[in-house]
Amino acid sequence: MGVSADTLPLPARKREAPRPAPLSALLSNPRAFWLIVLTWLGMSATTYGYQLWGPTILAMTLNIPVKDVAIYFTAVGVAGFAGRFLFSALPLWLGRRHSGEVMGWGAAIFILAAGLLHRDMISGFSAFIVFLTAAAIFVNGGFANMRSEENT
C-alpha cells in the first residue's frame, strides 16, 4: 500500500480486566445494602402480588370471565412498561431521590385505593383495575430508578 511498516502505529496495549470484588464488599456500606435489599423486597412483593393475585381477585369479585380479566391485565402490563420509560426519564428533571418519593407515594396510594375500592365502578370500569393500572405505572417504574448511591 506504499506505507512503510515502521511508520504504522503499534496497537494499544490491552488493559487488564479489573479484579472481581469480594462478596464482603457488599457490606462495606451496610445501611445502603439493607436499604436496597428491603426496598427491592417490598417492590417485588407488591409487583408479584398484584400481577399473580389481581386477575383472580378481579374475576371472583366481579364475576366476569377469565378472558375479560386477561384483557384488563394486558392494560396493567402495558401501563407498567410505560412506567419504566417514565421513571427512566423523570430523574433527569426531579432527581433520583424525588423520583423515588413520587414512585413510593404513588404506588402506595393506588394500591391502597385498589384494595379499599375494589367493588366500586369508575365510568363502567372496575375501580380495582383502574387503580391497579395506575399503580403499575409507579411500581414498575420504580424498578427503573432502583440502584445504590455509589452507582450514580
C-alpha positions, -999 to +999 in steps of 0.1 A: +000+000+000+030+022-002+034+027+036+065+015+055+058-009+083+080+012+106+056+042+103+025+023+113+013+028+149+015-002+172-017-014+187-026-001+221-018-024+250-048-043+261-059-033+295-063-059+321-098-066+333-104-053+369-102-079+396-136-090+408-146-075+442-150-099+471-185-106+483-177-089+516-176-056+496-214-056+496-213-049+533-189-021+531-219+002+535-244-018+555-271+010+556-272+013+518-271-025+514-301-031+536-320-002+522-316-017+487-325-052+499-356-042+518-368-018+491-363-044+464-381-070+485-411-046+490-413-036+454-410-072+442-436-085+467-460-057+455-455-064+419-458-102+421-488-098+444-509-077+421-498-095+390-504-130+403-534-125+425-550-095+408-567-115+380-581-140+404-594-113+428-610-094+398-627-124+384-641-135+417-651-101+429-669-090+397-679-125+384-665-118+350-650-144+326-613-150+326-609-139+290-621-104+300-598-103+330-569-112+307-577-082+285-578-059+315-545-072+328-529-066+295-535-029+301-519-033+335-488-048+319-486-021+293-490+006+320-461-009+339-440-009+308-448+027+302-439+034+338-404+021+333-399+046+305-414+074+325-393+067+356-362+063+334-366+099+323-382+115+354-350+116+375-334+139+349-359+166+359-367+157+396-336+138+406-334+102+417-345+109+453-376+128+445-385+104+417-383+076+443-406+095+466-431+100+438-429+063+430-433+053+466-463+075+474-480+069+440-477+031+443-489+031+479-519+054+473-531+035+442-525+000+457-544+011+488-572+026+467-574-006+447-578-026+479-603-003+495-625+004+465-623-030+448-661-033+444-667+002+430-670+012+394-655+042+376-671+051+342-681+015+337-647+000+347-639-017+379-621+007+403-599-022+412-585-024+376-583+013+372-563+018+404-541-013+397-533+001+362-523+034+378-503+016+405-484-004+378-470+028+364-454+037+397-445+002+410-428-010+377-414+025+371-397+023+404-376-006+392-361+017+366-349+041+393-335+015+417-298+015+424-273+023+451-259+058+455-224+046+447-235+039+411-248+074+403 
